[in-house]
Amino acid sequence: MKSFAVYFILNALVACSALAFPGAACAQSTGTAPVHHFGIEGGHFVLDGKPFQIISGEMHYARIPREYWRDRLKKARAMGLNTVSTYVFWNAHEPKPGVYDFSGSLDVAAFVRMAQEEGLYVILRPGPYSCAEWDLGGFPAWLLADPKIVLRSTDEKFMGPAEHWLARLGRELAPLQITQGGPILAVQVENEYGSFGNDKEYLKRVLTALRNGGLGEVMLYTADGADELAAGTLPGIHAVVNFGPGDAKDEFEKLQRFRPGRPVMSGEYWDGWFDHWGVKHEVTDTKQQAQELEWILGQGYSINLYMFHGGTTFGFMNGANFDKVYEPDVTSYDYDSPVSESGALTKKYFAFREVIAKHRPGVNIPEPPVPLPMIEVPEFDLQESTPLWSNLPAAISVESPRSMETFGQSYGYILYRTKVRAVTGELQIRELRSYAQVFVNGKLAGTLDRRKKQDRLRIEASAESQLDILVEGTGRINFSAQLRNERQGISGAVTLAGKELSGWQIFPLPMDDLSKLQFHESLRNAPVGPAFYRGHFDLKNTGDTFLDTRGWGKGAVWINGHALGRFWNLGPLQTLYVPAPWLRKGTNEIVVFTQAQPHDARLRGLRQPILDELGSE
């Protein structure tokens, strides 16, 4: 049978015995690296001339502390996987134009090499668009500083930075393709573009950028829902389908009709789901999924489980959906996946492991690593506090409000301040993104929540009153064309009693450096409004724990300088995951920013998360 694609050559850097893949062949020890071949022949992926079934699981290195990468990779091998898949989030790696970060938990090359050391191949998903319930789908927020830019298009204001990014990423990862001795056997072109648009020229530009970046030596592919294949694919580029439980037979049939005689694969099989603030935690059917996995593997089809391990969207990097209303995502990315947010093995893990083992006869699937230690942290006080108003940066004067991106800010909060005359009337904020507290002379007048489509409230102001609008960017939309307009803060006019307000002072509050906060010990006189609280707790031994944030309202937490993420009394998430590597024996420091005075300035650490407890508005 004529080969669909030229074989891809692998000069392996690790011993064949470490790979333990079906069909892997080892050269005799001759002083040269063993050579492997991967490609497509008719309806099969082939490795060294033999059919190769990709059994992959998704995990994102940026959502996992680097110290835990190996633990999660070992658990992937122990579930029977032969491949792991990961997104690369552009905005995490290029926080400012031309400033790149591949350090710590962003050292993607180290993650890929570690996967190879653990006997796993890698599927790379570099975007530049990712989705993944990640802020703006992985696009850097600084792109939005240009009011005319059109994201995810051939607009040169977008494509220029995207091409530079993929070229820079190629310097990190091109040497790790299978053609050069690494484990990367496939690279995805864009991501689910068929659900967004139908611009083939844009897809071709992305394809060319990947190849120019050196990432085109392995199998390139696109991934879409089956009904979107026509819009999201390119001729000559392999296509796979994404779908959820119960849809395998129908979706695969559509793929086979669209690309007959080619290997069949699910690029994402959604074995769980993500959570929105104020909505019940998602739990899926393990038994049904295991049965469908059994059928998929029994057909000889390939699969990527999305997610194998979800992890955590630390800091302010959560995304949001838009389905008639704005729906921001919670910090936890537990996803009801086989490996929990903290790395615990679930019943789904063992159900999938049993199924996979049946379809990898003769392969020695290792036992999972021992569980990681969990600890409780006894309740402790946060003795120090300081109001937000006492810790504002230098003001920027503007005539009209502008989005945070225009001030060089990507995440966090931003404060808009002006003076108003004596008036009682309706305050209206156009283009509010996404949650605002309105203060008149320091007193809370009300809140505006984008989730509820709120953009106005009635206020009373005396002569020469100070109007403060504190806006939180609660997560940019990461899916659909809505993402093109996801500037945070205030992008439109602010009117009071029908008259536009002008003469504003702007205070960007990215909250990426808390070192200059001036705390004082005063729980009796704790601030009533937005404030920072600081406390300390001692540990004899470290371990993973879950910070119980109930009673603290809405805000964010840092431990020993690490940004844990957001909390909100709405739930369903009521805890924040604290990884042991971020703790230390002895004294630990915690800083909490909350938008209102807490019921009780105390915290504790739990052994188990609270993922499904809805609170009040």
RAQUIUR-V713806 format. One line per field, one symbol per residue. psi: psi as a letter, one per 30 degrees, with the letter a starting at -180 (. if undefined). burial: I if it has 24 or more other ideal C-beta (glycine too) atoms within 12 Angstrom, else O. A space follows every 10 residues. Layout:
psi = ???
burial = ???
This chain:
psi = kkkelkkkkj jkflkeffeh kkfkkklljg flkkklkkak jbgkkkjhfk kkjkjlkkkj efgkkefgee eeeeeeeffg kfklkkljje fefiflkgjk jhlbggieee eeeeeefghk lkkkifbfke cghkkggfkk ffeffjffkj lhlgkffeee eeeeeeeeee eefefglffg gafjfkkkja jhfffeahjf eeeeeeeeee efggggfakk llkllefgee fglkkfkkkl kkllkfgeee eeeeeeeeik glkkkjfjjj gallklkgkk kkkljeeeee eeeeeeeffg llkjjjleje bkilbggkal ljielkjkll ekheghlekl eggkklfeee eeeeeeefgh kfkjklkllk kkkklkjlkl kjfklkkeff hklklkklel klleefggke lblkkkklkl lkkjakkkjk hkjfkkkkkj hfkkfllkje eghkgllklk kakhlkkkjj kkjgkkkgkl ffffghklbk falkkkhfkk klikkkjkif hfjgfgkjll jieehkkeak lkkklklkke kllkljkjgk ffckblkkkh fkjeallkfe afkglkkjke ffllkbkkkk kkkkglklej illlklfklj fijkal.
burial = OOOIIOIIII OIIIOIOOII IIIIOOOOOO OOOIIIIIII IOIIIIIIOO OIIIIIIIII IIIIIIOIII IIIIIIIIII IIIIIIIIII IIIIIOIOOI OIOOIIIIII IIIIIIIIII IIIIIIIIII IIIIIIIIII IIIIIOOOII IIIIOOOIIO IIIIIIIIII OIIIIIIIII IIIIIIIIII IIIIIIIOIO OIIIIIIIII IOIIIIIIII IIIIIIOIIO IIIIOOIIII IIIIIOIIOO IIOIIIOIIO OIIIIIIIII IIIIIIIIIO IIOIOIOOII OIIOIIIOOO IIIIIIIIII IIIIIIIIII IIOOOIIIII IIIIIIIIII IIIIIIOIIO IIIIIIIOII OOIOIOOIOO OIOIIOIOOI OIOIIIIIIO IIIOOIOIOO IIIIIIIIII IIIIIIIIOI OOIOOOIIIO IIIIIIIIII OOOIIIIIII IOOOIIIOIO IOOOIIIIII IIIIIIIIII OIIIIIIIII IOIIIIOOOO IOOIIIIIII IOOIOOIOIO OOOOOIIOII IIIIIIIOIO OIIIIIIIII IIIIIIIIII OIIIIIIIII IIIIIIIIII IIIOOOOIII IIIIIIIIOO IIIIIIIOII IOIOIOO
